[in-house]
Structures are given as C-alpha cells and as structure tokens.
Amino acid sequence: MDAMTERAHELAAAGRLPAFVYDLAGLEAHVSAVRRALGGVELYYAVKANPDPELLRVLARHVDGFEVASGGELAHVQGLFPEVPVALGGPGKTDAELASAVHRLHVESPGELARLLASGRRADVLLRVNLEIPVEGASLAMGGGATPFGMDPDGVAGCLALLEGQDRIRLRGVHAHLASGLRAQQLLELAEAVLGYARGIGASEINLGGGMAVSYTDPDERFDWVAYGEGLAKLRREGETLRVEPGRSLTVYCGRYATRVIDVKRVHGELFAIVAGGTHHIRTPATKGHDQPVVPGAAGEPVTIAGQLCTPKDLLARRVPIALEPGDVVEFAMAGAYAWNISHHDFLMHPHPDFCYLGGRPGE
C-alpha cells in the first residue's frame, strides 16, 4: 500500500471521502525532471489544468512563469506570486483583461489588437498564429485550420500593419498552441513549422504552447521530455527564445480521487458499483469519453463504477476487473488535472470533496 492509498484509507476512517489526494513530493520530482530535460527552453505552467494553490506553490519553484486564460486566473496567480511572470491568453478577452499588467499578452485577432491600441496602454505582445499545417493524431485541435483560436497569416499581416508607426504595443514574437495529445516527435514537427513561419516574419520569441500527450489507458506511458528538449535545442537558433506552456502533462500524475462504494448491484446481467461523488467532482471521464484509471485492487468480476448523479453519463470507469463491496475505498489515478476545477460542482447539490496534500501543509 503506497502513501496515497494509506492516506485515502485514513480519510475513509475519518469520514472524509470523497477526497482529492495530491502527492506534492511526486509533483516536485516530476516538474524538476521536466525542467532539466528542457534545458534552455522557458517553461510556463498552464494554470487552467489545475489552479490549486498548493500545486502552484510547488510549480513556482521550477517554472519560469504561469500562463492564464482569464482575469480570474490572473488575479488568483498574482495574489499568490506577485513577482512571477504571467502570460495572458484566451480567445475572448474583455477590455479589463486587455488592460491587465502581465509579462506577455497573447493577441488573438486584429480586432483584439485594435482595442488594445485604442486603450492607450503599453504592452508586450505575442501574436497567436493558427497555421494551416497537419495536426494528425491530436486529441484536440486548436489550429491547423478554421477554429476560433488565433489568426491565419492574413490576420497576422493585419496585426503587423496595425503595429506600424507606434511603440506603445511592442511585438515580442508569436504564440502557437495548435493541438493537444501529441507525442514528442509530433510536437517537434509542429515546432519546426512554427519556427519557420516565425523566422519569416522576423520573430525571435516563440511560444510553442503545450499539448504533450497523456495516456489514460496506460498511465505508465509518459511523454518523452528528454527527446523533446533535445529536439528543441537542435531547432533553436542563436538569439531565439523558445517557450512551452504545458498543463495536464505536469500535474495529472500527482492527484488521485478517492471515494467509497455505496452500493453494488446487478442490472440486466451487468455489475455496477455506485460510489459517493462522481463526475460532478471529477468531470474528466465524461469530458473525454474515457474510463478514469482505477488504482488496482483485488481481482474480481468486471464492474462498472458510477457516481451518484441522476444521469447515465455519470460513469467513472467501465468493466473494471476489481472486487468491490459496499464500504470499500476506490481510488482513481491521474486526477491532478482537469478534474475538480472543470466539474459542475453544484449539480444536485451534493457535498464538495475534501482535499489532502502529502508532503504539503503542516498537520496534513
């Protein structure tokens, strides 16, 4: 029984399940290894993946900055780390968000840039480009064709024209988060294409976004950060600043969602275990249409694990070969990203989960 499982059972005995259990020591080891692998490439963390303050405190020791996608995320991060550089992105920035004091502002369109220029403020910007290049194999495509994100080359040309003859809005380079769920070689191929475009318009600061593959079907399969860092080092030219902004691939492995079995029943021949909580706590499996990995237990008849919600979509994992009885503790791995923070917390008004940190705050 590992430390996270031990803590889950302690929480069960104290009546504190469902709960998220975060391994801060494991997160520290992982992000420090990523930092080493990237070498001279700047590392920003995409806060949207998980804004938990305890996780951010660990990450802040290793990253060069944070990437946020709203004024709320910005206020959250700057309240915790007022001195850490922050980049603000997102396709629908309000005037208030455009007026924010940030290290880099990712401009999404000529219209957004025109509003920024009209505000009279000073800012350092990256133009978000959406290049028409293949993004095959991606779990999500934000670029490579017609999407609401970024600009095609004509839009970038419009922005360059708007920037002429003034010095308040300083063009620092380009941003290109084109796809998610890609392996190192695939991301390197995209990076080569983005770098070629950036050099063509004279940009020397290039944010290549995130998109590193995470496998929920095989949690032991990890993104090859060493190969990615070595590949970027070969692509980078003297005088260029390269930046990446991963989210899920940094924090997903440090979290588990632990809960308890309420009921076990057979319906039309199929075995179901109903657990406390559900997708209103960890929406990831419903969002991605997958089975959330279950920490192995005693082998048993395949059982589908469902939550408490009055919807057939409240399924956490299907036909898991594990023996479960009412009262048993069940742990779901890979719950450190896009879990609690994207969930519909108050649907049916069930209690919120507890939160526990290993290697974190005193008294935990």
C-alpha positions in Angstrom: 0.0 0.0 0.0 1.6 3.3 -1.1 1.4 6.6 0.8 -1.5 7.9 -1.2 -3.6 4.7 -0.6 -2.7 4.9 3.1 -4.0 8.4 3.3 -7.1 7.5 1.3 -8.0 4.8 3.9 -7.2 7.3 6.8 -9.6 9.7 5.2 -12.2 7.0 4.9 -11.9 6.1 8.5 -12.4 9.8 9.4 -15.5 10.1 7.2 -13.7 12.5 4.8 -14.4 10.8 1.5 -14.7 11.6 -1.4 -11.4 13.5 -1.5 -8.6 14.5 -3.8 -5.2 13.4 -2.6 -2.3 15.3 -4.0 1.3 14.0 -3.9 3.3 17.2 -3.7 6.6 15.4 -3.4 5.8 13.4 -6.6 4.9 16.6 -8.4 8.1 18.2 -7.3 10.2 15.3 -8.6 8.3 15.3 -11.9 8.4 19.0 -12.7 12.1 19.3 -11.7 12.9 16.4 -14.2 10.9 18.3 -16.9 12.8 21.5 -16.1 16.2 19.7 -16.5 15.1 18.0 -19.8 14.1 21.3 -21.4 17.4 22.9 -20.7 17.3 26.5 -22.0 13.7 26.4 -23.2 11.5 28.5 -21.0 8.8 26.6 -19.1 5.4 28.2 -18.2 2.6 26.3 -16.5 -0.9 26.5 -18.0 -2.9 27.2 -14.9 -6.2 26.1 -16.5 -5.1 22.5 -15.9 -5.3 22.8 -12.1 -5.1 26.1 -10.2 -4.9 24.5 -6.7 -2.7 26.9 -4.6 -0.6 24.0 -3.1 0.2 22.7 -6.5 1.1 26.1 -7.8 3.5 26.7 -4.8 5.4 23.6 -5.9 5.4 24.5 -9.6 6.5 28.1 -8.9 9.9 26.8 -7.7 10.6 25.3 -11.1 8.8 27.2 -13.8 9.7 30.5 -15.5 6.2 31.7 -15.3 2.5 31.0 -15.5 0.0 31.1 -18.4 -3.5 32.2 -17.6 -6.6 32.4 -19.7 -8.9 34.8 -17.8 -8.9 37.7 -15.4 -9.9 35.4 -12.6 -6.9 33.1 -13.1 -4.7 36.2 -13.4 -5.9 37.6 -10.0 -5.5 34.1 -8.5 -1.9 33.7 -9.6 -0.8 37.3 -9.0 -2.3 37.1 -5.5 -0.1 34.1 -4.7 3.0 35.0 -6.7 3.1 38.8 -7.4 6.7 38.6 -8.8 6.4 35.6 -11.1 6.0 36.4 -14.9 2.5 35.8 -16.2 1.2 35.4 -19.8 -2.4 36.1 -20.5 -4.2 34.2 -23.4 -7.7 33.3 -24.4 -9.9 34.0 -27.4 -12.4 36.4 -25.8 -10.5 38.9 -23.7 -12.5 41.7 -22.1 -11.3 45.3 -22.1 -10.4 44.9 -18.4 -8.4 41.8 -19.2 -6.6 43.6 -22.0 -5.7 46.3 -19.5 -4.0 43.8 -17.1 -0.4 44.2 -16.2 1.2 41.0 -17.5 4.6 39.9 -18.8 3.1 38.8 -22.1 -0.3 39.3 -23.7 -1.3 36.8 -26.4 -3.2 38.7 -29.1 -5.8 36.6 -30.8 -7.0 38.8 -33.6 -6.7 42.2 -35.4 -9.8 43.3 -33.6 -8.4 42.5 -30.2 -5.2 44.3 -31.1 -7.2 47.4 -32.3 -8.9 47.5 -28.9 -5.6 47.2 -27.2 -4.1 50.1 -29.2 -7.2 52.2 -28.6 -6.8 51.7 -24.8 -3.6 53.8 -24.9 -1.7 51.4 -22.6 1.7 49.8 -23.1 2.1 46.1 -23.5 4.4 43.4 -24.7 2.5 41.0 -27.0 2.8 37.7 -28.9 0.6 37.2 -31.9 -1.2 33.9 -31.7 -0.9 32.1 -35.0 -3.1 29.4 -36.5 -1.2 27.8 -39.3 -2.7 25.5 -41.8 -0.5 22.6 -41.1 -1.5 19.0 -40.3 -2.2 18.1 -36.7 -3.0 14.4 -37.2 -3.4 12.3 -34.1 -4.3 15.2 -31.8 -6.9 14.7 -29.1 -7.9 18.4 -29.6 -7.0 20.7 -32.5 -6.9 24.4 -31.7 -5.1 25.1 -35.0 -4.3 23.6 -38.4 -7.5 25.0 -40.0 -10.6 27.0 -39.2 -11.0 27.3 -35.4 -11.9 30.1 -33.1 -8.3 30.3 -31.9 -5.6 32.6 -33.1 -5.1 34.0 -36.6 -4.2 32.8 -40.1 -1.3 34.5 -41.9 -3.7 37.2 -43.3 -4.8 38.1 -39.8 -1.2 38.3 -38.7 -0.4 40.6 -41.6 -3.3 42.8 -40.5 -1.8 43.0 -37.0 1.6 43.8 -38.3 0.1 46.7 -40.3 -1.7 48.0 -37.1 1.6 47.9 -35.2 3.5 50.1 -37.6 4.3 53.7 -36.6 3.8 53.3 -32.9 5.8 52.0 -29.9 3.4 51.5 -27.1 2.4 48.0 -28.1 5.7 46.1 -28.5 5.7 43.0 -30.7 7.8 40.3 -29.0 7.0 37.3 -31.1 4.4 34.6 -31.8 2.4 32.1 -29.9 1.2 28.8 -31.4 -0.7 26.3 -29.4 -2.0 24.2 -32.3 -3.0 20.9 -30.8 -3.1 18.6 -27.7 -2.4 15.0 -27.1 0.8 14.7 -29.2 4.0 12.8 -28.7 7.4 14.4 -28.7 8.2 13.8 -32.3 4.9 15.1 -33.4 5.3 18.3 -31.4 8.8 18.7 -32.8 7.5 18.6 -36.3 4.9 21.2 -35.5 7.6 23.3 -33.8 9.8 23.2 -36.9 6.9 24.5 -39.0 6.1 27.2 -36.5 9.7 28.3 -36.2 9.9 28.5 -40.0 6.9 30.8 -40.1 8.1 32.9 -37.1 11.5 33.5 -38.7 9.8 34.5 -41.9 8.1 37.5 -40.2 11.2 38.3 -38.1 10.0 36.9 -34.8 12.7 35.6 -32.4 10.5 34.8 -29.3 8.3 31.8 -30.0 5.8 30.2 -27.5 5.1 26.7 -28.8 2.3 26.1 -26.4 1.6 22.8 -24.7 -0.2 19.7 -26.0 2.1 17.0 -24.6 0.4 13.5 -24.8 -1.1 11.9 -21.6 -2.4 8.4 -21.8 -5.3 7.5 -19.6 -5.4 3.9 -20.9 -1.7 3.4 -20.0 -0.7 5.7 -17.1 2.8 4.4 -17.2 3.3 5.7 -20.7 4.8 9.2 -20.3 5.7 12.0 -22.7 9.4 11.9 -23.7 10.6 15.2 -22.2 14.2 14.3 -22.8 13.7 13.8 -26.6 11.6 16.9 -26.8 14.2 19.1 -25.0 17.0 17.7 -27.2 14.9 18.3 -30.3 14.1 21.9 -29.4 17.8 22.5 -28.7 18.6 21.4 -32.2 15.9 23.6 -33.7 16.6 26.7 -31.8 18.9 29.3 -33.4 21.2 31.7 -31.6 19.2 34.7 -30.3 15.9 32.9 -30.2 13.8 32.5 -27.1 11.7 29.3 -27.1 8.9 28.8 -24.5 6.5 25.9 -23.8 3.4 26.0 -21.6 2.2 22.5 -20.6 -0.6 22.0 -18.1 -2.1 18.5 -17.9 1.3 16.7 -18.5 2.8 18.4 -15.4 0.1 17.8 -12.8 -2.1 15.0 -13.9 0.0 12.2 -12.3 0.2 13.8 -8.8 -3.5 13.5 -8.0 -6.0 10.8 -7.1 -9.7 10.9 -6.5 -10.6 8.7 -3.6 -14.1 7.7 -2.7 -16.2 4.8 -1.2 -18.6 2.3 -2.5 -22.3 2.9 -1.5 -24.0 0.1 -3.3 -23.2 -2.9 -5.6 -26.0 -4.3 -7.9 -26.6 -6.3 -11.0 -28.8 -4.8 -13.8 -29.6 -6.9 -16.8 -26.6 -9.1 -16.1 -24.0 -6.3 -15.7 -22.4 -5.5 -12.4 -22.4 -1.9 -11.1 -20.8 -0.2 -8.1 -22.3 3.1 -7.1 -19.8 5.4 -5.3 -20.1 8.6 -3.4 -19.3 11.6 -5.6 -18.9 11.2 -9.3 -18.4 13.3 -12.4 -19.6 16.4 -10.5 -16.3 16.1 -8.7 -14.1 14.7 -11.5 -15.6 15.5 -14.9 -12.6 14.2 -16.8 -14.0 10.8 -17.9 -17.3 12.4 -19.0 -15.5 15.2 -20.9 -13.0 13.0 -22.7 -15.3 9.9 -23.0 -12.8 7.6 -21.4 -12.5 5.4 -18.3 -10.7 7.0 -15.4 -7.8 4.7 -14.4 -8.5 2.8 -11.2 -5.8 2.0 -8.7 -5.6 -1.8 -8.8 -7.1 -3.9 -6.0 -8.2 -7.4 -5.5 -9.2 -9.0 -8.8 -12.9 -9.6 -9.4 -15.8 -9.7 -11.8 -15.7 -6.7 -14.2 -17.7 -3.9 -12.6 -18.8 -0.5 -14.0 -18.3 2.3 -11.5 -20.9 5.0 -11.5 -21.5 8.1 -9.3 -24.5 9.5 -7.5 -25.9 11.7 -10.3 -29.3 11.2 -11.9 -27.8 10.8 -15.4 -26.4 7.8 -17.3 -23.4 9.9 -18.1 -22.1 9.8 -14.6 -19.8 6.9 -15.3 -16.2 6.9 -14.0 -14.9 3.6 -15.3 -16.4 0.7 -17.3 -16.0 -3.0 -16.6 -13.0 -2.8 -14.3 -11.8 -6.2 -13.1 -11.8 -5.4 -9.4 -13.7 -6.9 -6.5 -15.9 -4.2 -4.8 -18.3 -4.3 -1.9 -20.2 -1.5 -0.1 -17.9 0.5 2.1 -14.7 -0.3 0.0 -12.4 2.5 -0.9 -11.9 3.2 -4.6 -9.0 5.3 -5.9 -8.9 6.9 -9.4 -5.5 7.8 -10.6 -4.4 10.7 -12.9 -6.8 13.1 -11.2 -4.3 16.0 -10.9 -5.5 18.0 -14.0 -8.9 19.0 -15.5 -10.7 17.2 -12.7 -12.3 19.2 -9.8 -11.7 22.6 -11.5 -13.7 21.8 -14.6 -16.5 19.9 -12.8 -20.2 21.0 -12.4 -19.7 21.2 -8.6 -23.3 22.0 -7.5 -25.4 19.8 -9.8 -27.8 18.0 -7.3 -26.0 19.9 -4.5 -24.0 17.0 -3.2 -21.2 17.9 -0.7 -17.9 19.0 -2.2 -14.9 16.7 -1.8 -12.1 17.1 0.8 -8.6 17.9 -0.2 -5.5 16.3 1.2 -1.8 17.0 0.4 1.1 14.6 1.0 4.4 16.4 1.8 2.5 19.7 1.9 0.9 21.8 4.6 1.7 21.1 8.3 -0.9 18.9 10.0 -1.9 17.1 6.9 
